[in-house]
Amino acid sequence: MLRRFLVPYQPKPAPAFPSGNTRSDPIRPAQSGRWLDVLTNRVARENGYVGRLMAAVYADMVGYSRLFRLDDVGTVARLRNMRRLIAPALRRHRGRLVQTAGDALLMTFDSISEAVKCAVTVQYQLAIENEGWPDDRRMWLRVGVDMGDVIADGRDFHGDGVIVAVRLQELCPPGGVCISRAVHDRGGDRLGLPFEAMGAVTLKNIAHPVEAFVLWPPPAEKIGNPRLLL
């Protein structure tokens, strides 16, 4: 009884697509890449992930683990005091403390020159604070400064400017401020401060070498009031 319903399967022929430069043509890689860029930018804008050109200052304490082993409670108290020391300089130079991670600080500025001034002021004030401590108990910072698009994602900050600032900090001598060529040429060289050229340096996870300079705060005996530094 069911035999008449058992019809052999016959695949349908594939539909013929018209040739020529029409919508049904395969998408070329370059065209696909452009649409991917457009889509990515649209998603980024809708979620607020839009880069903004800023100066990024990244500071990290030298030898924090060693100081913590010597005096854990005292080191934490001094770290808190150091942040209070930085706060007035941030306000004066219109900066923002956007992220902290233990003994590290990330600050952003709309002005490149103000970012450099703030970084040098902090190093100068910290050097004065260190005068009252033995050599093995002194707190030093390494500071890196770069400029570029910075993208805020909640409490996280991304972008080449942040990444390069972090890497420059790693190369910076304690007590100095390491700046990129971009920062140097846009105001970092106009402060009348002593500096050392480091040449083109290779930074981790950065495709191209970055030319870097180290700025040094003036000696304490030349400036009586830290507020008059810059």
N, C-alpha and C positions, 0 to 999 in steps of 0.2 A: 504493500500500500504506500510505503514511503519512497518507493523508487523514483517516482516522477518528480519528487521534490529535491532529490540529490543531484543538483546541477554541478558539473565539474567547474572548478575555479578557473577563471580566465582573467589574468591580470590586465588592467587597463593600460593602454600605451601612455608613456610619459608625455605630458603636454609640451608642445613646441613653443619655445620662447622666441619672440622676435629678435632679430639681430639689430646691431646698430647701437648708437649712444642713447639708450632708453633707460628707464627706471629699473628694468629687469636685468640689466647688465650686472655682472659681478662687481662688487665694490672694490675699487683699487686701494692698495695699502695706504697711499698718501691721503686719499679721500677719507678712508676710515680713521686715520690718525687725526685729521682735522675735526671730524665729528666727535671723536673721543675727547679732544681738548675742549670743545664747546660744552659737551655734557659734563665733564669734570668741573669746569668753571661755573656752570650753572648750579650744580649740586653744592659747590663750595659757597657760592653767594647765598643760596637758600638757607644754609646752615650757619652763616656768619663767619665762615673760614676765609676771610679776605685778608691778604697780606697788607701791612702798613709799613711804610719806610720809617725806620727808627734806628737810633743808636742803642746797642745792647752792651751792657757792662756786666761782666761775670767775675766775681771775686771768690776766692777759696783760701782757707787758712792753711798755712804751712805747718806741718808736723802736729796736726790736731790730735792724732792718736797717741803720740808720745807725751804731749802735755796732759792728755786725759789720764794716762797711766800714772803720771807723777802726782796729779791732784785732780781727781774727777769732779768733785763739787766746786772747787775753786775755778777750774777751767770753764765749766758751764756758766758760772756767774760772770766770769770775764767775757765770755762770748756774748752774753746778754748785754753787758755793758758796752761792748764794741758796737752792737747794733744800735744802741742808744746814741753812740758817738756818730754813727753814720746818718741818723735821721735828720739832724739840722742841715747837713750838707745836701741831702736829697731835696729838702724843701727849698733851700736857697737856690739850687740849680734846676728846680722844676722837674725832678725825676720821680720815678715810681719804683718801689720795691715790689716786684711782681711774683717772686718765687724764692723760697728758702728751702734748703735741704741740709740739715745738720749745720756744718760749718761753711756752707756755700750760699752765695747770694746772687740773684739775677735782678738787675735794674734796667729800666728802659727810659729813654729820653727822646723828646722830639727834636732837640738841638744836639748836633754832634759836638760842638765846642763846649756846651754845658756838661755833656757826659764826661768829656776828658777833664774838665775843671773839677767836677765832683770827684772823680776817681783819684786825681792827684791830691785834692784836699783831704780825702779820707786817708791816704797813705801818709801824708804829712802829719795829721793829727795822731795817727796810730804810732808813728815814730816817736812823737813827744811822749805818748803814754808809755812806751817801752823803756824810756830812760830811767824809770823808777824800778825796773825789774832786772834780775841777773840775766846774763846772756842766754842761759838754757831755759829760761821761763818766759822769754819775750814772744809776743804774738805778732806774726807777720802775715800779710796777705799777698797773694799773687792776683793780679788783675788783668783781664783781657778786654779790649774794646773793639767792636766792629760795627758796621752799619749795613742794613739790608732790610728786606721784607721780613716782618715778624708777624706770625699768625698766632692768635690767642685761641686756645681751646679749653675753656673752663679755667682751671688753675695751671694748665700746661701751656708752654710757649715754644713755638717751632719756627724754623726758618734758617737760612744761611747765616744771617747776622748773628743769631744766637750760637749756632754751631761753631763758627769761626772764633767768636769771643771766648767760648769755652776752651778751644784748642790753643789759642794764643795765651790764655791764662796758664796753661800747662807748661809753656816755654818761658814764662816770665820769671825773672829773678825776684826773690822775696823783697818787698818794699817798692817795687817798680810798677809801671803801668805799660803793658804791651799793647800797641795799637797797630792796626793794619794800614797799608798804604792809602786806602780809601779814606780812613779817618784822618790820617796825617795830612793829606792834601786838602781836606775840607775844614781845616781849623786847628788840627792838632799840632801844627808846626808854628802857630802864631802866639804861643803862650810864653815864649822866651825861656823855656825850661831846658835844662840839659837833656840830651837824648843820645841813644846809641842805635845805629842802623844794624839790624840783624841780617839784612839781605833777604832773598827769597827762601822761605822755609816751607818744608813739606809737612802738612797737617793731616792727621788721621781722618780718613773718610772725606777728605776734600780733594776734588779732582785735580786742581791746579795749585802750584806753589803760590804762597801769599807773601808779599813783601811786608816785613814787620819792623817796628821801631820800639825801643824801650824809653819811656819818659821817666825822669827822676824828679821827685819833689825837691825844692831848694832846701839847703841846710837850715836847721831850726834857728841858729843864731842870726840868720839874715832877716828873719821875720818874727817879730815878737808876738803878734796876735794872729792865730790861725785864721780868723775871719777875714784878715786882710790879704790872705794868700792870693786869691783870684777874684 
